[in-house]
Amino acid sequence: MKNMKKKAMAAAAFLLLCAIGVYTAANNRMVSAASFVMDAVVDQKGYGWNAQKAIHAAEKTFRQMEKNLSLYEEKSDIARINRAAGSGEGVAIEASTYALLEQAKQLGKSGQEGFCITIAPLSLAWGITSDAPRVPETAQIRQLLDLVNDDDLILEAGTARLRKKGQAIDLGGIAKGAACDAAKQVYDQYGVRSALCWIGGSSIYARGTKPNGEPWRLGFRDPAVKESVSVASFEIKDAVFCTSGGYERNFEKDGVQYHHILDPKTGYPVKSDIVSIGVLCENGAEADFRSTSLFVQGKQAALSYFENGGEGLLLDEEGVLYVSRGLQSSFRLSPEYEGRYRVINLE
């Protein structure tokens, strides 16, 4: 009888070790997938039993967000709001769209006119992200500037409306960051504790650490190089990093370069003294908003943001790379950039 018990205990121990081995192997196995959604290449990789399911579910979520938030999707919440502009009638929209519009308006109040979601009439006139970009006439820009006012977006009881005919919303400056927040919720649901999600290369969500406990390390791109070459790198955990710069989307007309980030005060692509800026936040929509808004406002506003507790990196026109306090301990300048860029650690 004792021998039978010993054998049973040994068998149970063996099965437990096998189960632990299988669990560890599954937990350390990386699953990855790439897709094109929200006008961007989306790369996801995750670890764990449910990583494959989580990645698939996140992609479905991104596609639903595109259907709700696209400026160009005829049946999207945003397109329906834009078509009804000036009618005085509120448009019933999805709760997630309503929440994002509320957040965008709230963030916009702190953006000092560096960010407006009612910029759509101007962004459509320029068409910089389309197949036929153009330089609008000065008179047209002046006329459209009168339509750019986020205070004219009225949110009431699950509905949204724009006061003036011709007004329109464009969430392109915040949607990819919001998609990172959506990925976080999906990973939570599926119990994925280790993952990375790149959306268009300019918005990256890092969840937890690698299975071995090693932190994720992100690169800060060199805007002067078309390929994805990193000037520097830093560690990131449970946060979103969003970058903005005039190098991302642009076109040339009569020898002049025009980029896609418009100044809501002038109606023209902003003339920033920032080459590239990246902002790190726990909330992706906020990180996306901050990077765009600070690029528009310029270097002094961005440095003030970092010096008052904001986290991120800033590369200016003089080749100076500024590093916020929270990133300094893990910051590394790429060896090939030693001597090419001057690094200043902010206090």
C-alpha positions, 0 to 999 in steps of 0.5 A: 500500500505504501509503495502504491502511495509513493508511486502515485505521489511520484506520478503526481509530482511528475505531472506537475513538473510537466504542467509547469514546463508546458506553462513556462514554455507557453508563457515564454512563446512569442506570438506576433501579427501585423495588419493594416488598419486605421491607415497604419501598419499595426504590429503586435507581439505578446506572450502567454496562453491567450496571446494569439486570441488577444492579438486577434481581438485587439485587431478586431477592436482597431477595425471597429474604432476605424469604423467609428472614428474615420473621417472618410468612412461614410457611416462612421460616427465622425462622418455622421456628425460632420454631415449634420454640422449646423443642423442643430440636431444631435447625432447619436454615437457610440459610447466609446466615441462619445468618451473620446470626444469628451477626452479630446475636448478636455485635453484641448483646453490645456493645449493652448490652441496647439491642438483642435479636433475641429481642424478637419475643414483645413486638413481636408483642404490641404489633403496632405494625407491623401493621394492628391495633396495641395496648397489651398488659396490664402482666401480659402484658408482664412475662410476655413479658419473661422470653422476651427473651434472645439467649443462648437462641438456640443456633447449631450446625453450620448449625442454630438453636434457641431454648431456651424455648417461646414465644421468637421472633426478630425481625430487623426491627432489622437486616434492612434494613441486611443487605439493603444488604450483599447489594446490595453483593455483587450490585453487585460481581458485576456490576461496578457501581461507581456506585450508590445503594440506598434501603431503606425510606428508613431504610437507604441504601447508597452505592457509589463516586461519581457517574460524573463523580467527584462524591460522593453527598450524603445528606440527614438527615430532619427528623422533625417533617415528614411529607414527606421534608425534609432538616435537613442533608446530608453526603457518603457513599462506599462505606458504609451510613447507617441511621437510627432514631427514634420518628417512623418507625412509631407509633400513638396510644391514649388520647392517648398516642403509642407507637412501634415501637422497644421497650426490651428491659428494660421491654417498652415503647416506649423513652423516648429523649432522642434524636429521630433518630439516623443511623449510618454504617458500611461494614457495613450490618447493623452500621449498622442495629444501631447506630442502633437500639441507640443510640436505645434506650440514649440520648444519652450512649451515642450521643455516647460512640460518636461520640466514640470513632470512630463516625460519624453524626448525632444530633438531640436533644430540645433541637434540638441536632444533633451531627455526628461528626468524619468527617462535619464536612468535608462537612456542610451545614445546610439554609438554612431550618434556620439558627437553628432547630437548633444544630450541635455538632461533636464532637471 
